[in-house]
Amino acid sequence: MSVQPEITQREPRSRSREIMDAIQGGRSFTVTRDGHPIGQLVPLRRRRRFVSRQEFAAMSRTASAIDLDAFRADQDATADTYLDDPSAR
């Protein structure tokens, strides 16, 4: 794992475009004040909304098998929690 470059608290003001372009490109930075880390600037993760049929099939082939009865019991228990306790909604 690579070490994140450090930038001082003032650098985002003076190098804003350069830093934002780097973040948009996937780089992260550790922000420091008086030489001490105080935060991080990291790119947002983009959520994919669509998974193709081929990708889903490939993922499904490598997924572990599940016990369908146990899965159904877990689902029922969760649903029962919400039905029995209105404040859990």
Backbone as CSV, one residue per row, in Angstrom:
resi,resn,N_x,N_y,N_z,CA_x,CA_y,CA_z,C_x,C_y,C_z
1,MET,0.842,-1.184,0.000,0.000,0.000,0.000,0.882,1.240,0.000
2,SER,0.551,2.192,-0.848,1.378,3.384,-0.930,0.975,4.382,0.148
3,VAL,1.921,5.196,0.559,1.678,6.219,1.573,1.015,7.413,0.902
4,GLN,-0.013,7.955,1.550,-0.692,9.125,0.999,0.199,10.347,1.132
5,PRO,0.260,11.175,0.093,1.031,12.414,0.217,0.374,13.331,1.256
6,GLU,1.213,14.067,1.975,0.715,15.011,2.970,0.653,16.405,2.373
7,ILE,-0.397,17.123,2.736,-0.519,18.528,2.353,-0.885,19.307,3.605
8,THR,-0.419,20.545,3.673,-0.743,21.382,4.831,-2.163,21.907,4.691
9,GLN,-2.707,22.401,5.770,-4.075,22.909,5.753,-4.253,24.073,4.785
10,ARG,-3.175,24.784,4.465,-3.274,25.936,3.560,-3.194,25.548,2.081
11,GLU,-2.614,24.399,1.795,-2.419,24.020,0.395,-3.708,23.888,-0.406
12,PRO,-4.796,23.390,0.160,-6.017,23.325,-0.660,-6.471,24.695,-1.166
13,ARG,-6.134,25.764,-0.451,-6.482,27.107,-0.927,-5.587,27.535,-2.086
14,SER,-4.298,27.295,-1.937,-3.358,27.786,-2.948,-3.223,26.846,-4.151
15,ARG,-3.530,25.571,-3.972,-3.387,24.581,-5.056,-4.697,23.839,-5.295
16,SER,-5.801,24.527,-5.124,-7.116,23.894,-5.154,-7.348,23.060,-6.412
17,ARG,-7.164,23.648,-7.568,-7.453,22.929,-8.814,-6.580,21.684,-8.938
18,GLU,-5.311,21.826,-8.673,-4.377,20.706,-8.784,-4.776,19.564,-7.830
19,ILE,-5.102,19.926,-6.601,-5.457,18.911,-5.608,-6.791,18.256,-5.960
20,MET,-7.793,19.044,-6.348,-9.096,18.483,-6.706,-8.996,17.591,-7.940
21,ASP,-8.173,17.980,-8.909,-7.966,17.129,-10.083,-7.340,15.795,-9.679
22,ALA,-6.379,15.843,-8.747,-5.733,14.614,-8.283,-6.730,13.725,-7.548
23,ILE,-7.583,14.324,-6.720,-8.603,13.547,-6.003,-9.581,12.928,-6.992
24,GLN,-10.002,13.711,-7.967,-10.903,13.185,-8.979,-10.257,12.029,-9.734
25,GLY,-8.944,12.079,-9.867,-8.209,11.005,-10.530,-7.934,9.801,-9.635
26,GLY,-8.401,9.854,-8.380,-8.258,8.695,-7.509,-7.225,8.813,-6.404
27,ARG,-6.499,9.928,-6.331,-5.483,10.088,-5.279,-6.105,10.568,-3.987
28,SER,-5.495,10.201,-2.875,-5.918,10.644,-1.554,-4.797,11.446,-0.919
29,PHE,-5.148,12.333,-0.006,-4.161,13.163,0.678,-4.441,13.159,2.170
30,THR,-3.370,13.238,2.962,-3.483,13.462,4.392,-3.237,14.938,4.634
31,VAL,-4.174,15.592,5.326,-4.053,17.022,5.618,-3.398,17.170,6.996
32,THR,-2.396,18.058,7.061,-1.687,18.263,8.325,-1.822,19.705,8.804
33,ARG,-1.710,19.866,10.121,-1.651,21.188,10.745,-0.489,21.124,11.730
34,ASP,0.430,22.039,11.578,1.631,22.058,12.423,2.354,20.713,12.401
35,GLY,2.332,20.068,11.226,3.043,18.797,11.064,2.310,17.575,11.577
36,HIS,1.096,17.757,12.102,0.328,16.636,12.641,-0.865,16.333,11.734
37,PRO,-1.098,15.064,11.418,-2.249,14.716,10.578,-3.561,15.089,11.265
38,ILE,-4.461,15.750,10.517,-5.760,16.129,11.082,-6.931,15.627,10.243
39,GLY,-6.677,15.138,9.050,-7.784,14.670,8.218,-7.298,14.094,6.914
40,GLN,-8.252,13.664,6.117,-7.936,13.098,4.808,-8.865,13.670,3.758
41,LEU,-8.325,13.853,2.589,-9.117,14.180,1.407,-9.075,12.928,0.539
42,VAL,-10.235,12.335,0.316,-10.291,11.082,-0.442,-11.379,11.176,-1.509
43,PRO,-11.195,10.476,-2.615,-12.232,10.490,-3.654,-13.473,9.742,-3.183
44,LEU,-14.625,10.179,-3.646,-15.858,9.463,-3.363,-15.898,8.195,-4.194
45,ARG,-16.463,7.172,-3.613,-16.651,5.935,-4.382,-17.906,6.103,-5.217
46,ARG,-17.781,5.742,-6.446,-18.944,5.828,-7.330,-19.676,4.501,-7.290
47,ARG,-20.966,4.577,-7.068,-21.778,3.373,-7.009,-22.226,3.000,-8.405
48,ARG,-22.045,1.737,-8.722,-22.567,1.239,-9.986,-24.003,0.813,-9.767
49,ARG,-24.871,1.219,-10.642,-26.275,0.869,-10.496,-26.638,-0.355,-11.311
50,PHE,-25.855,-0.678,-12.315,-26.211,-1.766,-13.207,-25.100,-2.803,-13.243
51,VAL,-25.472,-4.034,-13.096,-24.527,-5.141,-13.256,-25.064,-5.970,-14.411
52,SER,-24.221,-6.194,-15.397,-24.667,-6.937,-16.571,-24.968,-8.392,-16.208
53,ARG,-25.749,-9.029,-17.024,-26.099,-10.437,-16.808,-24.836,-11.300,-16.760
54,GLN,-23.871,-10.998,-17.617,-22.633,-11.767,-17.643,-21.848,-11.605,-16.343
55,GLU,-21.778,-10.371,-15.827,-21.075,-10.136,-14.567,-21.776,-10.840,-13.409
56,PHE,-23.104,-10.768,-13.395,-23.860,-11.423,-12.329,-23.642,-12.928,-12.365
57,ALA,-23.677,-13.503,-13.554,-23.468,-14.946,-13.686,-22.065,-15.336,-13.223
58,ALA,-21.060,-14.530,-13.580,-19.685,-14.820,-13.165,-19.545,-14.735,-11.651
59,MET,-20.156,-13.730,-11.034,-20.087,-13.597,-9.575,-20.829,-14.746,-8.898
60,SER,-21.944,-15.151,-9.474,-22.744,-16.209,-8.880,-22.009,-17.547,-8.897
61,ARG,-21.228,-17.775,-9.933,-20.485,-19.050,-10.018,-19.464,-19.185,-8.895
62,THR,-18.918,-18.067,-8.430,-17.878,-18.136,-7.399,-18.420,-17.871,-5.995
63,ALA,-19.725,-17.584,-5.893,-20.318,-17.327,-4.580,-20.457,-18.625,-3.802
64,SER,-20.359,-18.518,-2.487,-20.511,-19.717,-1.662,-21.981,-20.128,-1.622
65,ALA,-22.190,-21.412,-1.431,-23.549,-21.942,-1.353,-24.180,-21.522,-0.028
66,ILE,-25.495,-21.339,-0.049,-26.181,-20.993,1.194,-27.233,-22.052,1.490
67,ASP,-27.541,-22.191,2.763,-28.610,-23.086,3.200,-29.911,-22.301,3.076
68,LEU,-30.754,-22.674,2.125,-31.961,-21.903,1.851,-32.921,-21.896,3.039
69,ASP,-33.005,-22.983,3.776,-33.886,-23.014,4.952,-33.398,-22.045,6.023
70,ALA,-32.090,-22.004,6.244,-31.527,-21.088,7.236,-31.711,-19.638,6.778
71,PHE,-31.539,-19.398,5.484,-31.733,-18.056,4.935,-33.174,-17.600,5.154
72,ARG,-34.119,-18.475,4.845,-35.533,-18.146,5.013,-35.860,-17.890,6.487
73,ALA,-35.293,-18.698,7.381,-35.518,-18.510,8.817,-34.985,-17.151,9.271
74,ASP,-33.826,-16.763,8.776,-33.269,-15.445,9.114,-34.183,-14.329,8.610
75,GLN,-34.676,-14.471,7.391,-35.580,-13.468,6.830,-36.863,-13.363,7.660
76,ASP,-37.417,-14.512,8.019,-38.641,-14.523,8.818,-38.414,-13.891,10.187
77,ALA,-37.291,-14.213,10.814,-36.994,-13.650,12.134,-36.868,-12.129,12.063
78,THR,-36.241,-11.636,11.012,-36.098,-10.183,10.838,-37.460,-9.540,10.612
79,ALA,-38.273,-10.142,9.765,-39.609,-9.607,9.506,-40.442,-9.625,10.777
80,ASP,-40.341,-10.703,11.552,-41.102,-10.800,12.803,-40.715,-9.693,13.769
81,THR,-39.436,-9.324,13.787,-38.979,-8.242,14.667,-39.726,-6.961,14.353
82,TYR,-39.885,-6.664,13.073,-40.568,-5.444,12.672,-42.069,-5.526,12.900
83,LEU,-42.646,-6.725,12.763,-44.075,-6.869,12.970,-44.428,-6.801,14.460
84,ASP,-43.549,-7.352,15.316,-43.804,-7.384,16.747,-43.491,-6.066,17.449
85,ASP,-42.587,-5.268,16.887,-42.155,-4.036,17.552,-42.288,-2.861,16.588
86,PRO,-43.395,-2.125,16.647,-43.602,-1.003,15.723,-42.519,0.066,15.809
87,SER,-41.856,0.205,16.951,-40.806,1.224,17.061,-39.546,0.843,16.298
88,ALA,-39.445,-0.417,15.870,-38.261,-0.870,15.121,-38.338,-0.437,13.662
89,ARG,-39.440,0.140,13.257,-39.601,0.544,11.853,-38.910,1.828,11.556
